[in-house]
């Protein structure tokens, strides 16, 4: 009984410490884990002062890293988007489309650039929509 | 027109990725740490250390066959703060110690060897605590 009490107090102190760090840490983060089309999908979002870092992983890896940013148009009103693969496959158009969709959404409310690490095993259209929807439902930028 | 509705086959699952954060003070400088750790012990790590809330450097280090030391490459290059050499050799030492591919973003405004040494010690200490044995 007493050991249970000690354990519970210890857990509560750890929780307090964790919540204190979260409150004072300048980078806000959120993680979401879902089964999407029956595949375990981990999504993490961290918002830095200059960058939104998004991780999408269906196999506990980071695999492809992509950087994307929005440039405001000078002559035309239309903004343009730059998407660069830093590491991994630059042949996979789908990964670039993920980055493009995400930076477009980020660009609506923020001037931050996007850093995306993406490792997906399900490349279906349905999965694409569900992953993006999950990110937009949980956005913290 | 194709429907844009999202089908409802999403359900919560066990998380395989956790984010750990830590704040420390070295002399007058506040240091912020963040770690992305997958459940699989062979999965890569992402580590961010900075004295400001920016992510403007990134290097990757990993062990490859035929090479004795881990190979390191810079993905986002910043001329600001801690030198490229210090950052890349720290990433290498993390790979040697924890034996997994490591993505490191370290961005400290001033390069003091003592502080860099302190940060390395702290990263090793925190990772030993966070990574399940």
Interface residues (C-beta under 8 A of the other chain):
Chain A: X21 X22 X24 X25 X26 X27 X29 X31 X33 X34 X35 X36 X37 X38 X40 X41 X42 X44 X46 X48 X49 X50 X51 X53 X55 X57 X60 X61 X62 X65 X67 X86 X87 X115 X117 X126 X129 X130 X133 X134
Chain B: X4 X6 X7 X9 X10 X11 X12 X13 X14 X15 X16 X17 X18 X19 X21 X22 X23 X32 X34 X36 X38 X39 X40 X43 X44 X46 X48 X52 X53 X54 X55 X56 X58 X60 X73 X75 X76 X103
